[in-house]
Amino acid sequence: MIDQKSEPQSAAAATVRTKPRGLISDFCHSSVGRKMIVAVTGVILILFVIGHLLGNLQIFLGPEWINAYSQHLRDLGPLLWLIRAFLLTTVILHIYFTILLAIENRRARPERYIDRQYVKASWASRHMVVSGLVVLAFIIFHLLHFTGRKFNPQFPLLKLDPLNRYDVYSMMVYGFQNVYVSSFYIVGLFLLTLHLTHGSSSFFQSLGLNNQRLTPRLAIGGRILAWLLFIGYTSIPIAVLLGFIKPAQQL
Ligand code: HEM
């Protein structure tokens, strides 16, 4: 039976939908396009997180290594700012389209299925938006902490290293000697890991890869990668707290 009341609404919706839009705009307004944007920006961010970890792990090789690495990044000059702007745009697109998709999914889901889906969905998938926002808060804190050099009274006292480079090594060690700061990092990294474990499963579906054998394997690979990243990142504050890594400068 035709619902008389909804007819004028559908006609209005059809009028809105038939309005011509550009190719990119159409892509951004389609559910498939939005999922692809979330997936591709997610991959770019994961690649950054892997690269950033490899850079940071050089702290275990000593101050010469990590300070040289940081200096190389600084020497990129304007290119470094271009990379930063690209990363920032990627983060904004990732968050914007994830929230849009979450709102769309909630609207599309019939009321009576909400409870059942709630039981089926994993903790990580149900909390994708919340864990994402806490990760964002963690990144903002992190940027203020290490890039802005805030929150630590010792940071302004740090001198350049013997080769006249900024002593990132000592900054990281003094930063993580504070047990509250280290704990906050570990909690932030844990949430990032949960976010990545679910992201890795939905990523392949978003790209339309629904191979019965391959997709679950790739998803498991994604989860293993997320936990390896967790172990790698948290090894740094833990090693500092346990005294395995000591500052190069005594303040
Ligand atoms: C134990 C974990 C981490 C450590 C020790 C660490 C270390 C650092 C340091 C030392 C810097 C400043 C580099 C400099 O100014 O020379 C930095 C910048 C940054 N970190 Fe991390 N990081 C960690 C985790 C993360 C995570 C998990 C993310 C992202 C999810 C992240 C994203 C960034 C970003 C976006 C920058 C700014 C890069 C720039 O200024 O060009 N970091 N990190």
Residues whose N, C-alpha, C, O or C-beta is under 5 A from the ligand:
A	BS01	HEM	N56 S70 R84 F146 T147 V168 Y233 I236
